[in-house]
Amino acid sequence: MNAPAAIATPCVQVCIVDGPSGLCLGCYRTLTEIAGWRALDPTERDRIMAELPSRAGRIEPGRLG
């Protein structure tokens, strides 16, 4: 029996949501994206992952550490 393929994820185990932006301070995903990550098709996950670096600017710099 083959094991299921691993799903790529930007999770870094820092699960704190910034209230004003609604983004996780660790991976910059929204709670909706985090909750539905496994159900997304690979193309949609890739699209979101490509967008994540630009989301850091939506979080107040002092909150990022």
VMD Tcl script that draws the C-alpha trace (Angstrom):
set ca {
  {0.00 0.00 0.00}
  {1.34 3.44 -0.92}
  {1.25 6.30 1.54}
  {-0.69 9.40 0.43}
  {1.40 12.15 -1.14}
  {2.50 14.93 1.20}
  {0.70 18.24 0.80}
  {2.92 21.32 0.50}
  {2.21 23.83 3.24}
  {3.67 27.16 4.33}
  {2.95 26.38 8.00}
  {5.86 27.13 10.35}
  {4.04 26.15 13.57}
  {3.58 29.79 14.66}
  {-0.20 29.92 14.83}
  {-1.12 33.43 15.95}
  {-3.71 35.40 14.00}
  {-3.26 39.16 13.65}
  {-6.66 40.70 14.39}
  {-6.54 43.72 12.07}
  {-5.31 41.84 9.00}
  {-6.85 38.42 9.76}
  {-3.58 36.75 8.74}
  {-1.52 34.17 10.60}
  {1.74 35.74 11.78}
  {3.62 32.56 10.90}
  {2.43 31.76 7.37}
  {0.29 34.78 6.32}
  {-2.73 32.65 5.46}
  {-6.27 33.51 6.53}
  {-8.15 31.22 8.90}
  {-10.36 30.13 6.00}
  {-7.30 29.17 3.95}
  {-5.76 27.30 6.88}
  {-8.97 25.39 7.64}
  {-9.56 24.40 4.03}
  {-5.93 23.81 2.99}
  {-6.20 20.04 2.56}
  {-9.33 20.38 0.40}
  {-7.75 22.85 -2.06}
  {-6.39 21.52 -5.31}
  {-2.62 21.82 -5.84}
  {-3.01 24.70 -8.31}
  {-4.95 26.78 -5.79}
  {-2.45 25.99 -3.02}
  {0.40 27.05 -5.33}
  {-1.40 30.30 -6.16}
  {-1.88 31.14 -2.49}
  {1.70 30.21 -1.59}
  {3.03 32.51 -4.33}
  {0.98 35.36 -2.87}
  {2.04 34.88 0.77}
  {5.30 36.91 0.79}
  {3.44 40.03 -0.35}
  {0.93 39.68 2.51}
  {3.53 40.47 5.18}
  {3.06 44.17 4.36}
  {-0.54 43.95 5.60}
  {0.66 43.27 9.15}
  {1.94 46.03 11.44}
  {5.74 45.54 11.53}
  {5.89 45.48 15.34}
  {3.63 42.41 15.38}
  {6.07 40.40 13.25}
  {8.78 40.36 15.89}
}
mol new
graphics top color blue
foreach p $ca { graphics top sphere $p radius 0.5 }
foreach p [lrange $ca 0 end-1] q [lrange $ca 1 end] { graphics top cylinder $p $q radius 0.2 }
display resetview
